[in-house]
Structure formats: C-alpha cells, structure tokens
Amino acid sequence: MKVALFALALLASPVSAQEIDPNPPAGNYRLELAHGRLTFKVNHLGFSTYTAFFRDFAADLRFDPAAPAQMQVRAVVQAGSVETLYPDPALDFNAVIAGAEFLDAAQFPEITFQSTAIALTGDRRAAVTGDLTLHGVTRPVTLDVTYNGGWAGHPMDPGGARVGFSATGSLRRSEFGMGFGLPAPGSRLGVGDVVKIEIEAEFTNPDAPKP
C-alpha cells in the first residue's frame, strides 16, 4: 500500500527535479520487491521463447558510488515461487516447473547468488560475476548490469535513498543438473538448454542520511 501511495504522490508532487539530490549515498540497500522482477526465458520447440518469473526473492546490496568495483550483492530466490501464468486451472504447471524434473524446490528450496567480482564496462554498466547455486549446484555466472540512477531521498518516498538497476545474463541448465526435456542433438524438439535471465530491481535504504 505504501508503494502504491508513493507512486500516486509522485504524480501530484510539487517537488521539482532540481530539488532532488540524484546522488544516493553509500550504504546497505535492500531490494524493494514491489519494483523487482526476475524473469527467465527458454526456447520451446524452436517455435517460441517461453517466459516465466519468480514471485518471491530478496536481495541485499552494499552500494558505494565512490568504489563501484567494491560493491557486493547477494540474492535469495524461493524456487517454489515460480510463476508460469499457465491458463488451464486443471494443471498446476507452476508445480511442474518447481517439481523434481526441473527446479526440484522440495529438495533445493533456495536459489542463491553471491557476487564475487565487479568489472566496469561503461559509464553506468558493469559485468557482475558471482556464484550461483541452483538445483544444488554452484557455478559462476556473469550478469550484464546497467545502473539506471537513483536519489538520496524524496519527500514522498518512504523508502529513503533509492537506486535502480537492470541486468541480463544466461546459463545452461544442463550444467546445473537439469537435463529433463533437452532436445536430442540436431533436433529442436524439447525445451532449450540455454536459459536467459532478465532482472529489474530497485533497492532502498531508509537509514541513509536525509538530503
């Protein structure tokens, strides 16, 4: 409710852009799930790109604009929160993807990512490498991350300091022990090995010094 009210308040806010400090301070930030989305995409039979997302995940960010290469992020995704938006209520397709043939959320309830290195690739871009633990297997994965900006605070923002990021990456599910449904060599009949990841995230720090 606070997030919705904040969005409405911004539309009616008399505060001008010149009055907002666009320089969020260093500190510990936490994902605001209302403005977070974790989507994955995989090829289906060569006919389309199947898309789903997770409803429940959290992330902590150690943010330092003066030393971006030293920043750290850790994320925890609840594997059982996968959402496929399958239209037929007769089949719980969320449970199929969360089941033993794919994510096996009963045995591996959490998917985690811990950053290990950040390499700047542009003015607002970086390659963020980290250890991804998925389906009981830990392997390095690199995300292409874009910093979208932020602010030190806004009179109508209960979250305090705020920063936003977009990220993309990919992995091979077979490398994480998920080989069910892979197409035979030379065939497209199945579900692809390469899984593309797309992330949108806003982090807030209500304890940051007020501008």
N, C-alpha and C positions, 0 to 999 in steps of 0.2 A: 504494500500500500504506500509506504514512504517513497519508493522509487517512482511509482505512478504519479504521486502528488508532486514530486520533484520535477518530473518531465513536464507536467502541466504548468508548474510555477515558472519554469524557464521560458515558456512561450509567452507568459504575461509579465515577465520580469522587466522592470525599467532599467536594470543594471546594464551598462553598455560594455562592449568588448574591451574598451580602453581601461575599464575599471577592474578587469580580471587579470590577475597575475598568471601568465602562462608557463611559469617555471615551477613545477612541483618539486618539493624538497626531497632530499634523500630520506629513506626510512623504510619501515616494513609495511608493505601493502598486501591486501588480501583481495582475492577475486570477488567481484560482485556478480553473483550468478545470474541475476536478472538481466545483466548485459554481457553474458558469456554464452558462447555456443561452441560445441565441439562436435564436428561433423566428420564422417568418414564416407568414402566413395570407393566403389569397386565395380569392375566390369562384369556385366551379366550377359553371358552367351554371345558376347560381341555385339549385342543389339542396343545396349543402353548402359548408362552408368548408374548403378544402384546407390542410393544415398540414404543414410540413417544418422542418428546422433545420440548423444548421451544426455540424460536429464539431470544427473547428479554428479557433480565433480567440484573440486575445490583446488585452490592454488594459492601459494604464498610467494611473494616477490620481494627480494631485497633490492630496492631501487636506489641507484646513485647516479645522477646525471653527470657528475664530475668524473666518474670512473665507470663507464658503461661496461667495459670488459670484465669488471669485477662483480657485476650484478649476478644474482642467483635466483632461480625459480624452482619450486617443487610443486608438482600437481598430483592429485589422487583422484582417480575416476572409479566410480562404483560400476563394475562391469554389468551388474544386473539391471542397471537403469537404462540400458539400450532402448531406443525408441525407433521403430520402423514405420509407424503410421500405417500398418497393414490394414486394408479396408474391410476384410472379412472377419467378423467377430467370432466365427466358428473356429478359427485357427489363431492361437496365440503365437504369432510369429516373433514377437519380442522374446518369448521363452525359447523359441527355436535358436535364435542367434545367441542368446545367453546360455544355451544348453551345452551339453558335453561335446557336440560335434564342432562347435565354434569357440565361443569365449569361455565356456565351462565356468560360469560365475559361481557355482556352488563350491568348486574346489579352489578357484582363484578369484575371490570376490573383488579384489582391488587391482587396478592398473595404475602404475606409478611412473612418474618422470622426474628425474633429478638432474638439473643442468650440471655439466662438468667443465664446459668451456664456452666462451663467447668471443666470436671474431667479427669485428665491424666490417661490413661490406659496402657501406654507403653512409650518407649523412644521417639517415634515420633507419638504416637497415643493418641487420646482423645475422650471422649464422650461429644459432644456439644449438650446441651439441649436448646431449645428455644420455643418461642410462634409462632406457625404457624397459620396465618389467611388465610383461604381458603374457598371460597364459602360463605363468610360472617360469618364463624365460627372460633373461636380461640381456639386452643388446644395445649398442649405441645407435642413436637416431639423431639426425640433424634437422632442425626446423629453420626455414627462412622467415625471419621475423621483421615486421615493419612497426616502428614506433609512430603512432598516429597523433601524439600530442597529449597534453594534459593541462592541469591548472593546480595552483597552490590552494585553491578553495573558491567557493562561490557562496554568496549569502543564502541561496536557496538550496544548496547541496548538502544534505545531512551526512554524506559520505566523507566530507572533508577534502583533502587533496585527492586528485584523481588522475590516472594515466590510462591510455588505451593502446592496444596492440592488435595486429592481425598477423597470423602465421600460417604457413603451409609446410607440408612435409609428406613423406611417403615411407612405406615399409613393405616387406614381403611377408605375408602371414605364414608362409611355409617355414620361415626362419624362426618363427615363434611356436612351432609345433601345431599349426592349424592347417592341415592339408586336405581336409574334407572338401569334396566338390571341385578340386582343382582340375582344369581341363587336361586331357591327355596331350602329350607332345604333338604339335601340329594341328591341334583342334581348339576351337573356341567354346565347345560345349561344356559349360560349367561356370564356376564363379572364379574370377581372376585372382592371381596371386598378389599383385600389387594393390595395396590399399593406400589411397590418398587421404591426407588429413588436412582439414581446414579449421582454424581456430579464430574466434573473435573474442576479445576479453577486455574488460575494464576492471582496474584494480583501484581500491580506495584506501586511504589512511586517515581515519578520523582523529588520530592523535597527533597529526602533523601540526607544526606551528601555524596559527591562523595568519593569513596575509594582512 
